[in-house]
């Protein structure tokens, strides 16, 4: 994640916290106002929420911030991750707008005295207290805060830092407003004694019963004919389940594979074979990699476990100059050469003072300042004091410049982050006690080597790779086939042409306008954009390229936001409708078996099924052991009298009959305070998300994201 709080300016850390605050869905930040220069035309209009325009460039700033966090954490930004970040950022942005409107409507504010108290009061905001705490005790250190505030007010304070601090405080104030709003909601939640009693009994009252069941699976699907009335009856009884939160679409497609052929693979291997001898003879392996490799990976020392598995088992037992390969890895032919090996420290512990070149008038002046501080330390001045005074990395500066120990790869223990290569290389070359000056992307560091522990063998391995890619011939053949198929299509003959050509049809169902990947299609943004401009039944007017596939599509379904029609959900509800029809037949079978029976054993024998005894089931966990969740059945059981043979009950897996042997009531609830607290806590934990869900449900949103993302 970069050096983060250790090798970055203090304000970098505060900005990271600022982004983190924005990640909380219910925290309001800048509420975007409509009008102004942002809205010259609709090309910048990402959405309209309750009449308020959301500009794409403003949204994109937050999107870039959130994406940067993933990158800093070492996360590869795949199409799937991109889609996740976009959706998360959108939910943040939408929440901010909707919550901001509610806060404004209610007149919730944070006054001047209150905001001042959040920084300078007896109990500063926890976010501030956490940043200025004593590293030994974890307690808030007011002197550290005052020192930082004095720096911001001084002439040498960087304007970017001052602005970041102002933005940070703005976020805290907006978060405080959101906290007040949620307090209004949660203070309105009330749990009474009856709630507590019901909850206690649902968790502790036990029932023993016997049951018999006729499974839906006992009737073959082929023997069940579904009528329009069957579908309508089920649909009308379950309409509440068919509310579509957003517009979704579906298409069917045929994919023509342009993946590398066997001949393509052989040709790439031949190229790599030719490189092998030259690689062995090379005297400048780094330059050889830069010239010949598709991936220009820097050649650096790695310890055991740092190489890919195939190399990790070979290179630590090889001699310098050994070349391994060609071998296949991650879709490429590779050659690997052991260029160097040595024994070094397992980890190095350092502290540093970071100088910002921009604030000093350039890198040379920053180096000169670091050299001056170095002389002060060599003359007896305290490194700890000088770090607190001069280091712009306030995260480590307030701790004497200390950063966690790191290994030869720059990895800090416990997943705390990654040290830059410049810093790492210099620290491993120096000796214990040395003071060295190093420049990295974060500025100029004055580093002191505090300790060097352990001993570990490290190797330097140069890797040359050539991706196994499809040749132009392979691509042309696949593309021509796709074009020919597309040219033969009409709106009505898609299935017929698929069958005629002996092709395989695939489907992508119920995706949103911001979907990035679909089943079998890793990067499908172009197709998704087409789908949101097309009409049902439309055939694409071009062949789409998705990775090593050429794709031809036909839009099959548009499900608009709101209550879905029976036609739109017919396929989805078919299994449930079939079970309801089966339930009627099984219900009649059980009714006949119950007629004249005085016990569940007699009824079960007539129906040809077994009786199963069950003990100690509670209402709060409605599971029939060995079966599944059966809400309706367990609910009926807890509403029954003991020793009374039930009527048939339609469950999830089949039709049931049962008889209750008896209930075991728990001890009387003498003190309901604990139960009330547990219920109230659960309500409050759900409150924030449910409030936002309610606001989103009631919002009128014109969503143009499919056009711009």
C-alpha positions in Angstrom: 0.0 0.0 0.0 3.0 2.3 -0.4 4.7 3.6 2.6 1.4 5.0 3.8 1.6 6.5 7.3 5.3 5.9 7.6 6.9 7.3 4.5 4.2 9.7 3.6 3.4 13.2 4.7 1.1 13.3 7.7 -1.6 14.8 5.5 -1.3 11.8 3.2 -2.5 9.8 6.2 -5.3 12.2 6.9 -6.4 12.1 3.3 -6.4 8.3 3.6 -8.7 8.6 6.6 -10.8 11.1 4.7 -11.3 8.6 2.0 -12.1 6.0 4.6 -14.7 8.2 6.1 -16.3 8.5 2.7 -16.4 4.7 2.4 -19.0 4.7 5.2 -22.3 4.7 3.4 -24.1 7.0 5.8 -21.4 9.7 6.1 -22.2 12.8 4.2 -19.5 14.8 2.4 -19.8 17.4 -0.3 -23.4 17.5 -1.4 -23.3 18.3 -5.1 -25.6 21.2 -6.1 -27.2 21.4 -9.5 -26.4 24.2 -11.9 -23.1 25.9 -12.5 -20.4 25.3 -15.1 -20.4 21.5 -14.6 -23.7 21.2 -16.4 -23.0 22.6 -19.9 -24.5 19.5 -21.4 -25.7 16.0 -20.6 -22.4 14.4 -21.5 -21.2 15.1 -18.0 -24.5 14.0 -16.3 -23.9 10.7 -14.6 -27.4 10.7 -13.0 -30.2 12.9 -11.6 -31.3 12.1 -8.1 -34.6 13.7 -7.0 -34.0 16.5 -9.5 -30.3 17.0 -8.5 -27.7 16.4 -11.2 -24.7 14.3 -10.4 -21.7 15.4 -12.5 -19.5 12.6 -13.8 -16.2 14.5 -13.1 -17.1 15.0 -9.5 -18.1 11.4 -9.1 -15.0 10.3 -10.9 -12.8 12.1 -8.3 -14.2 9.8 -5.6 -14.0 6.8 -7.9 -10.3 7.5 -8.5 -9.7 7.9 -4.7 -11.3 4.6 -4.0 -9.5 2.9 -6.9 -6.2 4.3 -5.5 -6.9 2.7 -2.2 -7.2 -0.7 -3.8 -4.0 -0.2 -5.7 -2.1 0.9 -2.6 -3.3 -2.3 -0.9 -1.7 -4.3 -3.7 -5.1 -5.3 -5.3 -5.0 -6.0 -9.0 -7.7 -3.9 -10.7 -9.5 -6.5 -12.8 -12.8 -5.8 -14.6 -14.6 -7.4 -11.6 -12.8 -5.2 -9.1 -13.5 -2.2 -11.3 -17.2 -3.0 -11.3 -17.2 -3.5 -7.5 -15.4 -0.1 -6.9 -17.8 1.7 -9.3 -20.9 0.2 -7.6 -19.5 1.0 -4.1 -18.6 4.5 -5.0 -22.0 5.1 -6.5 -23.7 3.8 -3.4 -21.6 6.2 -1.3 -22.4 9.1 -3.6 -26.1 8.4 -3.7 -26.2 8.0 0.1 -24.4 11.3 0.5 -26.9 13.1 -1.6 -29.9 11.6 0.0 -28.6 11.9 3.6 -27.5 15.4 2.9 -31.1 16.4 1.8 -32.5 14.9 5.0 -30.0 16.7 7.2 -30.7 20.0 5.4 -34.5 19.4 5.7 -34.2 18.8 9.4 -31.9 21.8 10.0 -29.2 19.7 11.6 -26.0 21.7 12.0 -22.6 21.6 13.8 -22.1 25.1 15.4 -18.8 27.0 15.6 -18.3 26.2 19.3 -19.0 22.5 18.7 -16.6 22.2 15.7 -13.9 24.0 17.7 -14.5 21.6 20.6 -14.0 18.7 18.2 -10.4 19.8 17.7 -9.4 21.7 20.9 -11.9 20.5 23.5 -11.4 18.3 26.5 -12.4 15.3 24.4 -11.4 15.8 20.7 -13.0 13.8 18.0 -11.8 10.2 18.1 -10.3 10.5 14.6 -8.1 13.4 15.7 -7.2 11.8 19.1 -6.2 8.6 17.3 -3.8 10.5 15.0 -2.1 12.3 17.8 -1.7 9.5 20.4 1.3 8.4 22.3 2.7 5.4 20.5 3.6 3.7 23.8 0.3 4.2 25.7 -2.1 4.8 22.9 -3.4 7.8 24.8 -4.2 11.2 23.2 -1.2 13.5 23.4 -2.4 17.2 23.2 1.2 18.5 22.8 1.5 16.6 19.5 -1.7 18.1 18.3 -0.7 21.6 19.3 2.7 21.1 17.7 1.0 20.1 14.4 -1.5 23.0 14.5 1.3 25.4 15.2 3.1 24.1 12.1 0.0 24.6 9.9 -0.2 28.2 11.1 3.5 28.9 10.5 5.0 30.5 7.3 6.7 27.2 6.3 3.4 25.3 6.2 2.7 23.7 2.8 -0.6 25.0 1.3 -1.5 21.5 0.1 -1.2 20.3 3.7 -3.4 23.1 5.0 -6.0 22.4 2.4 -6.0 18.7 3.2 -6.4 19.5 6.9 -9.4 21.8 6.1 -10.9 19.0 4.0 -10.4 16.5 6.8 -12.1 18.8 9.3 -15.0 19.3 6.8 -15.4 15.5 6.7 -15.5 15.3 10.5 -18.1 17.9 10.7 -20.3 16.2 8.0 -19.8 12.9 9.8 -21.0 14.6 13.0 -24.1 15.8 11.3 -24.8 12.2 10.1 -24.2 10.9 13.6 -26.8 13.4 14.9 -29.3 12.3 12.2 -28.8 8.7 13.1 -29.2 9.5 16.8 -32.7 10.9 15.9 -33.6 7.7 14.2 -32.1 5.3 16.8 -33.6 7.2 19.7 -37.0 6.6 18.2 -36.5 2.8 18.4 -38.2 1.3 21.4 -38.3 -2.3 22.7 -41.1 -3.1 25.1 -41.6 -6.0 27.6 -43.7 -8.0 25.2 -41.0 -7.8 22.5 -38.5 -9.1 25.1 -40.8 -11.9 26.2 -41.5 -13.1 22.6 -37.9 -13.0 21.7 -36.9 -15.0 24.8 -39.5 -17.7 24.2 -38.7 -17.9 20.5 -35.1 -18.8 21.4 -35.8 -21.0 24.4 -39.2 -22.7 24.2 -38.7 -26.2 22.9 -41.0 -28.5 20.9 -40.9 -32.3 20.3 -42.9 -33.5 17.4 -43.3 -36.3 14.8 -43.8 -35.6 11.1 -44.3 -37.4 7.8 -43.7 -35.8 4.4 -44.5 -36.4 0.8 -41.6 -34.7 -1.2 -42.3 -32.7 -4.3 -39.5 -34.7 -5.9 -41.7 -37.8 -5.6 -43.7 -36.5 -8.6 -41.7 -36.3 -11.8 -41.7 -32.8 -13.4 -42.7 -34.3 -16.7 -46.0 -35.4 -15.2 -47.0 -31.9 -14.2 -48.6 -29.6 -16.7 -48.7 -25.9 -15.8 -51.5 -23.6 -17.0 -51.7 -19.9 -17.3 -54.0 -19.8 -14.3 -51.3 -21.6 -12.2 -48.8 -19.0 -13.1 -51.3 -16.1 -12.5 -52.4 -17.5 -9.1 -48.8 -17.7 -7.9 -47.8 -14.4 -9.3 -50.7 -12.5 -7.7 -50.0 -14.1 -4.3 -46.3 -13.2 -4.4 -46.3 -9.8 -6.2 -44.3 -8.2 -3.4 -41.3 -10.4 -4.3 -41.1 -9.1 -7.9 -40.2 -5.5 -7.2 -37.1 -4.8 -9.4 -34.8 -2.3 -7.7 -33.1 -1.3 -11.0 -33.3 -1.8 -14.8 -31.7 -5.1 -15.8 -31.2 -6.8 -19.1 -30.4 -10.2 -20.6 -29.0 -11.4 -23.9 -28.0 -14.6 -25.6 -24.8 -14.9 -27.5 -22.5 -17.1 -29.5 -18.8 -16.9 -29.0 -16.1 -17.7 -31.6 -12.9 -18.7 -30.0 -9.7 -16.9 -31.1 -7.5 -18.4 -28.4 -4.0 -19.3 -29.5 -3.8 -22.6 -31.4 -1.3 -25.4 -30.9 0.6 -24.0 -33.9 0.7 -20.5 -32.3 2.1 -22.0 -29.1 4.8 -23.9 -31.0 5.8 -20.7 -32.8 6.2 -18.7 -29.6 8.2 -21.5 -28.0 10.5 -21.5 -31.0 11.2 -17.8 -30.4 12.0 -18.4 -26.7 14.2 -21.3 -27.6 16.3 -19.0 -29.8 16.7 -16.5 -26.9 17.9 -19.2 -24.4 21.5 -19.3 -25.6 21.8 -15.5 -25.9 20.4 -15.2 -22.3 23.0 -17.6 -21.0 25.8 -15.6 -22.6 24.4 -12.2 -21.6 26.6 -10.1 -19.3 23.9 -7.5 -18.7 20.8 -9.4 -17.7 18.7 -6.3 -16.7 19.3 -4.8 -20.2 18.5 -8.2 -21.8 15.1 -8.3 -19.9 14.3 -4.7 -21.0 15.0 -5.5 -24.6 13.5 -9.0 -25.0 10.8 -9.4 -22.3 7.2 -8.5 -22.7 7.0 -7.7 -19.0 9.9 -5.4 -18.0 10.2 -6.6 -14.4 13.1 -5.0 -12.5 15.8 -7.6 -11.5 16.0 -7.5 -7.7 16.9 -9.8 -4.8 14.2 -12.0 -3.5 14.1 -14.4 -0.5 12.6 -17.8 -0.4 8.9 -17.6 -1.2 9.3 -14.4 -3.2 9.5 -16.1 -6.6 6.8 -17.9 -8.4 6.6 -21.6 -7.2 8.4 -23.1 -10.3 11.4 -20.9 -9.8 11.3 -20.9 -6.0 12.1 -24.7 -5.9 14.9 -24.4 -8.5 16.8 -21.2 -8.1 17.8 -21.5 -4.4 19.6 -24.7 -5.3 21.2 -23.6 -8.6 24.5 -22.0 -9.5 25.0 -18.4 -10.6 24.3 -18.2 -14.4 21.9 -21.1 -14.5 19.0 -20.7 -17.0 15.7 -22.4 -16.4 13.2 -23.0 -19.2 11.4 -22.4 -21.4 8.5 -23.1 -19.1 4.8 -22.0 -19.3 3.5 -19.7 -16.6 0.4 -17.4 -16.6 -0.1 -17.8 -20.3 3.5 -17.1 -21.4 6.6 -19.0 -22.3 9.4 -17.9 -19.9 13.1 -18.1 -19.4 14.6 -17.4 -16.0 18.3 -16.8 -15.1 20.0 -16.8 -11.7 22.1 -13.7 -12.0 23.3 -13.3 -8.4 22.9 -14.8 -4.9 24.0 -13.7 -1.4 23.3 -14.0 2.2 21.8 -10.9 3.9 19.8 -9.8 6.9 16.3 -11.3 7.4 14.9 -7.9 8.4 16.1 -4.3 9.0 14.7 -1.9 11.6 15.0 1.8 10.8 13.8 5.3 11.6 13.7 8.2 9.3 13.1 11.9 8.9 11.3 12.8 5.6 12.0 16.1 3.9 9.5 17.5 1.3 11.5 18.8 -1.8 8.6 21.0 -2.9 8.6 22.8 0.4 12.4 23.3 0.3 12.8 24.5 -3.2 13.9 21.3 -4.9 15.5 17.9 -4.3 19.1 19.4 -4.0 18.0 21.7 -1.2 16.1 18.9 0.5 19.2 16.8 0.4 21.2 19.7 1.8 18.7 20.0 4.7 18.9 16.3 5.4 22.7 16.5 5.5 22.4 19.4 8.0 20.1 17.4 10.2 22.5 14.4 9.9 25.3 16.6 11.3 23.1 17.7 14.2 22.4 14.1 15.1 26.1 13.2 14.8 26.8 16.1 17.1 24.6 14.6 19.8 21.1 16.0 19.0 18.2 13.7 19.6 16.9 11.9 16.5 13.5 11.7 18.1 13.2 15.4 18.7 14.4 16.3 15.3 12.0 13.9 13.7 9.1 15.5 15.5 10.3 18.9 14.4 11.4 18.4 10.8 9.8 15.2 9.4 6.8 15.8 7.2 5.9 12.2 7.8 4.0 13.1 10.9 2.8 9.5 11.3 6.3 8.3 12.1 7.6 11.7 13.2 5.4 11.8 16.3 6.9 8.4 17.1 10.6 9.4 16.8 10.6 8.5 13.1 10.2 4.8 13.8 8.7 2.5 11.2 8.2 -1.2 11.4 11.0 -3.6 10.4 10.9 -4.8 6.8 12.5 -7.6 4.8 14.7 -7.5 1.6 11.5 -7.2 -0.5 10.4 -4.2 1.4 7.5 -5.9 3.1 6.6 -4.8 6.6 5.5 -7.4 9.0 1.8 -8.1 9.7 0.7 -6.8 6.2 1.4 -3.2 7.3 2.6 -2.2 3.8 5.5 -2.0 1.4 8.6 0.1 1.7 9.8 1.8 -1.6 12.7 -0.1 -3.4 15.1 2.9 -3.0 14.6 2.9 0.8 14.8 -0.8 1.0 18.0 -1.2 -1.1 19.8 1.5 0.8 18.8 0.1 4.2 20.1 -3.4 3.3 23.4 -2.1 2.0 24.2 0.1 5.0 25.6 -1.0 8.4 23.9 -0.9 11.8 24.1 2.7 13.2 24.6 4.3 9.8 22.9 7.6 8.9 22.2 7.7 5.2 20.3 10.1 2.9 18.1 8.5 0.2 15.6 10.0 -2.3 12.3 8.2 -3.1 9.0 9.1 -4.7 7.9 10.5 -1.3 10.8 12.9 -0.8 14.3 12.9 0.7 14.8 10.5 3.7 17.4 10.8 6.4 17.6 7.1 7.6 19.2 5.6 10.6 19.8 1.9 10.6 18.7 0.8 14.1 19.0 -3.0 13.8 19.7 -5.8 11.4 18.4 -9.2 12.4 18.7 -12.8 11.2 20.4 -14.3 8.1 18.7 -15.3 4.9 19.8 -16.4 1.4 18.5 -14.2 -1.4 18.7 -14.6 -5.1 18.4 -12.3 -8.0 16.5 -13.8 -10.9 16.0 -12.2 -14.4 12.9 -13.4 -16.2 12.1 -13.1 -19.9 8.5 -13.8 -21.0 6.7 -14.1 -24.3 2.9 -14.3 -24.1 1.3 -17.2 -26.0 -0.8 -15.1 -28.2 -3.0 -16.0 -31.2 -1.5 -15.4 -34.6 -3.2 -13.1 -37.1 -4.2 -16.2 -39.0 -6.0 -17.7 -36.0 -7.7 -14.4 -35.3 -8.8 -14.0 -38.9 -10.4 -17.4 -39.2 -12.4 -16.9 -35.9 -13.5 -13.4 -36.9 -14.5 -14.5 -40.4 -16.7 -17.2 -38.9 -18.3 -14.7 -36.5 -18.9 -12.2 -39.4 -20.5 -15.0 -41.5 -22.8 -16.0 -38.7 -23.8 -12.4 -38.0 -24.5 -11.8 -41.7 -27.0 -14.7 -41.8 -29.0 -13.5 -38.8 -32.4 -11.9 -38.6 -34.5 -11.2 -35.5 -36.3 -14.5 -35.9 -33.7 -17.0 -36.9 -31.0 -16.8 -34.1 -31.8 -20.3 -32.7 -32.1 -21.8 -36.1 -28.8 -20.5 -37.3 -27.1 -21.7 -34.0 -28.4 -25.2 -34.6 -27.6 -25.1 -38.3 -24.0 -24.1 -37.7 -23.6 -26.6 -34.8 -22.7 -23.8 -32.4 -23.2 -23.4 -28.6 -25.5 -20.6 -27.4 -24.8 -19.0 -24.0 -26.8 -16.5 -22.0 -26.1 -13.5 -19.7 -29.1 -12.8 -17.5 -30.3 -9.9 -15.4 -27.2 -7.7 -15.5 -27.1 -4.0 -14.7 -25.9 -1.1 -16.8 -22.6 -0.9 -14.9 -21.7 -4.6 -15.1 -18.1 -5.1 -16.2 -17.9 -8.9 -16.5 -20.6 -11.5 -17.3 -20.7 -15.3 -17.3 -18.0 -16.4 -19.8 -17.2 -12.8 -20.7 -14.5 -11.2 -18.5 -14.6 -7.7 -19.9 -18.0 -7.0 -21.5 -18.5 -3.2 -21.1 -19.0 -2.7 -24.8 -21.7 -5.3 -24.9 -23.4 -4.0 -21.8 -23.5 -0.5 -23.3 -25.1 -1.9 -26.5 -27.6 -3.8 -24.5 -28.8 -0.6 -22.8 -29.4 1.0 -26.1 -31.0 -1.9 -27.9 -34.6 -3.1 -27.9 -35.8 -6.6 -27.1 -35.0 -9.0 -29.9 -32.3 -6.8 -31.5 -29.2 -8.4 -33.0 -25.9 -6.6 -32.6 -24.8 -4.8 -35.8 -21.1 -5.7 -35.2 -19.0 -8.5 -33.8 -17.8 -7.7 -30.3 -14.2 -8.5 -29.3 -14.0 -9.8 -25.7 -10.5 -11.0 -24.8 -9.7 -13.9 -27.2 -13.4 -14.3 -28.2 -15.5 -12.8 -31.0 -19.1 -12.5 -29.8 -22.4 -12.1 -31.6 -25.4 -11.1 -29.4 -29.2 -10.9 -29.3 -31.1 -9.0 -26.6 -33.7 -11.3 -25.1 -35.1 -9.4 -22.1 -35.6 -5.9 -20.6 -36.8 -5.8 -17.0 -37.5 -2.2 -16.0 -37.2 -0.9 -12.5 -40.4 -1.4 -10.5 -43.0 -4.2 -10.4 -42.1 -6.9 -12.9 -44.7 -8.3 -15.2 -45.7 -12.0 -15.0 -44.1 -12.5 -18.4 -40.8 -11.1 -17.1 -40.7 -13.5 -14.1 -42.4 -16.5 -15.7 -39.2 -18.5 -16.1 -37.9 -17.5 -12.7 -41.1 -18.7 -10.8 -41.6 -21.9 -12.9 -40.1 -24.2 -10.2 -42.2 -22.7 -7.4 -45.4 -22.8 -9.5 -44.7 -26.5 -10.4 -44.3 -27.2 -6.6 -47.6 -25.6 -5.9 -49.3 -27.8 -8.5 -47.6 -30.8 -7.0 -48.6 -29.7 -3.6 -52.3 -29.9 -4.6 -51.8 -33.6 -5.6 -49.8 -34.5 -2.5 -52.2 -32.6 -0.3 -55.1 -34.8 -1.7 -53.0 -37.9 -1.1 -52.4 -37.0 2.5 -56.0 -36.0 3.0 -57.1 -39.5 1.9 -54.5 -41.0 4.2 -55.7 -38.9 7.1 -59.3 -40.0 6.6 -60.1 -42.6 9.2 -56.6 -42.5 10.8 -56.3 -41.8 14.5 -52.5 -41.5 14.6 -49.7 -40.1 12.4 -48.3 -43.6 12.1 -51.6 -44.9 10.5 -51.7 -41.9 8.1 -48.1 -42.2 7.1 -48.5 -46.0 6.5 -51.4 -45.3 4.2 -49.4 -42.6 2.3 -46.5 -44.9 2.0 -44.0 -42.7 4.0 -42.2 -43.0 7.3 -42.7 -41.1 10.5 -39.7 -39.1 11.7 -39.4 -38.0 15.4 -37.8 -34.6 16.1 -36.8 -33.1 19.5 -35.8 -29.7 20.9 -36.6 -27.4 18.0 -37.0 -23.7 18.7 -39.1 -21.2 16.9 -36.2 -18.8 16.3 -34.3 -21.5 14.3 -37.0 -23.1 12.1 -35.0 -26.0 10.7 -36.2 -29.6 10.5 -33.0 -31.7 11.0 -31.9 -33.4 7.9 -34.4 -31.4 5.8 -34.2 -27.6 5.4 -35.5 -24.3 6.6 -39.3 -24.8 6.9 -40.7 -21.5 8.2 -44.4 -22.3 7.5 -44.2 -25.8 9.0 -42.4 -24.8 12.2 -44.6 -21.8 12.5 -47.7 -24.1 12.3 -46.2 -26.5 14.8 -45.7 -23.7 17.4 -49.3 -22.7 16.9 -50.7 -26.2 17.4 -52.0 -28.2 20.4 -50.1 -31.3 21.6 -51.4 -34.8 20.5 -53.5 -33.3 17.7 -52.9 -34.7 14.2 -52.4 -31.8 11.8 -53.8 -31.1 8.4 -51.4 -31.1 5.5 -49.0 -28.1 5.4 -47.2 -27.1 2.2 -43.5 -26.6 3.0 -40.4 -25.8 1.0 -39.5 -29.5 0.3 -42.8 -31.1 0.3 -46.2 -31.5 2.0 -46.1 -32.3 5.7 -48.3 -33.7 8.4 -47.3 -33.7 12.0 -48.3 -34.2 15.6 -46.8 -32.3 18.6 -45.7 -34.5 21.4 -45.2 -31.5 23.8 -43.6 -28.2 24.5 -41.0 -27.4 27.1 -41.4 -23.9 28.4 -38.3 -22.1 29.7 -38.0 -20.6 33.1 -40.0 -17.4 33.5 -38.2 -14.3 32.4 -37.6 -12.6 35.7 -35.5 -9.7 34.3 -36.1 -8.6 30.7 -33.4 -5.8 30.7 -30.8 -8.0 28.9 -33.3 -9.2 26.2 -34.4 -5.6 25.6 -30.8 -4.5 25.2 -30.0 -7.3 22.8 -33.0 -6.5 20.6 -32.3 -2.8 20.7 -28.7 -3.3 19.8 -29.7 -5.5 16.8 -32.2 -2.8 15.7 -29.6 0.0 15.9 -27.0 -2.1 14.0 -29.5 -2.4 11.1 -30.9 1.1 11.4 -28.2 3.0 9.3 -28.5 0.7 6.3 -32.2 0.4 6.5 -32.6 4.2 6.7 -30.5 4.5 3.5 -32.4 1.7 1.9 -35.7 3.5 2.6 -34.3 6.8 1.2 -33.1 5.0 -1.9 -36.5 3.3 -2.4 -38.2 6.6 -2.3 -35.7 8.4 -4.5 -36.4 9.2 -8.1 -33.2 8.4 -9.9 -32.4 8.8 -13.6 -29.3 6.6 -14.0 -27.0 7.3 -16.9 -24.0 5.3 -15.6 -24.2 2.8 -18.4 -23.2 5.6 -20.8 -20.2 7.0 -19.0 -18.6 4.1 -17.0 
